[in-house]
């Protein structure tokens, strides 16, 4: 049945007068309430506040309007016929995960509102509505909705711009490199991936395999630096029974395991020269023999190698064969270090935050601007792997809605910012001591004797620690002073 018209005191323009997806600088709000007068009045108030609004008389009608109106925020009554507020919200959240829900309830059903909060509502309002409270709650809900939308948009943009879903990058150099990977992937050419440790060489090898006709065939990995020379040769080519002590049976090597697919040799620069000769032969003839065997085997394997070493320098030193280098280096892919791709720090940090928050069951919305600036200003000698470790640590230690400076390792945060933030669980004893000394000095106006008395240590110890912390300013300004003459200072 058609909904009854609102009372004349609160006129509501008919729905056809507005586009279904009316835009508004402040956002779109769907009001769901089975009471026509309350629904109309609330819609009118929100429009006066600058929001685009739409209304629905119950949960079923509201579900139909989710797609056409695409609300940022939904205000829904809890007690409604048919589909009540909680059941509506549960169905709607799966269809529109970026929408934020606020429930409305009478004083007698606040326990139901609390239950709705546990099931995903952002907040609740009690009837009759307090319009100041309404404005504050809606403002916060809209901010949350915009944050969720920005996060989803960033992830979607990364997916659209990234041919390989497991590689996150917005840097132009990396985009060009990924274009090269997409072009080279379908070929049979041997690829040499170079770059510092932690830059993601194995991910690029996986992307090359994924872009090739061999994507469904075996992708076999071997870390060459992890094995002694005798074991490495056996791992690569296999061995016959009795080939060496402990060889109690025939064993197939990685080349045989990768037949028809791809073999990825990480840290190829660590291979001893004896094994280099056999690897060169395979690249030239596609044949090899097992260790201790005479049977010549032929396999169809595409080889991808990676190293963090400068192989040209190794050639000059005589530790790496020049002919093997040129056989490996048919296609060269050089990964830039993270410090040379600053545009990727933010997206990578967000990616790792999402991954580890999910793994640890944490509800963390993002990273504060201050923390992002610190991450962007760091040199990252360990590259992407180091950033991943830092974010994982921050997620574990985070006790707030966002990762902040105090959740980052102290070595990353400048001293003046580090001293202003209280330590958290996971801080070292040195961090706690530093914080206690500097904050006590600040409270004592920089007096080392007063601070020493409060902390139960000698003034000399505090002076020693201040020297250790460098001669920078104390938190809040000023420098440490001593009102204890040198001759009377207590020795440690």
Buried (B, 14 or more C-beta within 10 A) or exposed (E): EEBEEBEEEBEBEEEEEBEEEBEBEBBBBBBBBBBBBBBBBBBBBBBEBEBBBBBBBBBBBBBEBBEEBBBBBBBBBBBBEEBBBBBBBBBBBEEBEBBBBBBBBBEEBEEBBBBBBEBBBBBBBBBEBEEEEBEEBBBBBBEBBBBBBEBEEBBEEBEEEBBBEEBBBBBEBBBEBBEBBBEBBEBEEBBBBBBBBBBBBBBBBBBBBBBBEBBEBBBBBBBBEEBEEBEBBBBBBBBBEEBEEEBEEBBEBBBBBBBEBBBBBBBBBBBBEEBBEBBBBBBEEEEBBBBBBEEEBEBEBBBBBBBBBEBEEBBEEEBBBEEBBEBBBBBEBEBBBBEEBEBBBBBBBBBBBBBBBEEEEEEBBBBBEBBBEBBEEBEBEBBBBBBBBBBBBBBBBBEEEBBBBBBBBBEBBEBEBBBBBEBBEEBEEEBEBBBBBBBBBBBBBBBBBBBBBBBEBBBBBBBEBBEEBEEEEBBBEEEBEBEBEEEEBEEE
